[in-house]
């Protein structure tokens, strides 16, 4: 009876320990959830850096006034009115935002000679145009040099370009403003979108002046057409969000801002490792077989190591992935996790197995050096010594008439 009592006491102690462990696990889980919620709140409370960029005279300043609901910047039909980046603090949907209106861009490579302090160098470059002004400045065809000579200043143009590129570097989401009637992307639009991708900035396309669309073309059809163009010319960004708006009338502005916040949250999101690996296990079923240096590429593990922009580390049997496989994984990530317009970065690491584990694996699989064994002499033949045959030798034929080949000689 005393032994039974002792056993019962031990069982009760074990039950108490188990309940304590479960309670601790629950508390840890709740604390972890609270920490994640606090992180999300902190991310939401942080200021969203938003930059409006595009070619001259596409309606960037008008769009900024429409978003703010007041006239904060100068607007007009003349291209090139905005020369310096204008920063405006604003709150939308309980989110702090910083809007930046930039000058219209006609090229993305600044000429450093025009930013020097030597006036003679600048004057020599300005005089080389023959009084007609720079060929890449906005409004050279529409303006007269007598009305506003400052429009034809090389130095002002280059300073505007440098200011816009600095705004791009510090931005988190870039709204690429295009005209809905231009029909296709211009060279500057594509260069600007690729620069955003290189800098790791999320992109949202605002198709301004959508009220000038030709008859028979709806806004939804136009947005689908722009998405197809993005998939063809900007595959690194995936399916970019496109919003048709009319800045002069204030149409589509709220929808544009909600899309910007959604894209910013996706750009700042972090995916759990177990979710990524379970998703990747299902992806391997449809993943095409890719070879490099004569062997099949195998990806064993994936994890997200950074956000803003999302950066993923892939552990594989090679140190570099082919471009086709990387594009396949990027497109599936953007599609399945709603990362539209968000650039993704990959870090590939070669998974090296320690030497002792490799030796143990080879020994367990039986693919190491085959042991040597002796054979008894065949009937009717005198053995002249120990006859040794390798395990890899196979018998030819079958049944009683089988023959064994060893060292080029036939016995049977």
Secondary structure by P-SEA (a helix, b strand, c coil): caaaaaaaaaaaaaaaaaaaaaaaaaaaaaaaaaaaaaaaaaaaacbbbbbbbbcccccaaaaaaaaacccccccccccccccbbbbbbbccccbbbbbbbbccccccccccccccccaaaaaaaaaccccccccccccccccccccccccccaaaaaaaaaaaaaaaaaccccccccccccccccaaaaaaaaaaaaabbbbbbbbcccccccccccaaaaaaaaaaaaaaccccccccbbbbbbcccccaaaaaaaaaaaaaaaaabbbbaaaaaaaaaaaaacccccccccbbbbbccccccccccbbbbbbcccccccaaaaaaaaaaaaaaaccccbbbbbbbbbbbbcaaaaaaaaaaacccbbbbbccccccccccccbbbbccccccccccccbbbbccccccc
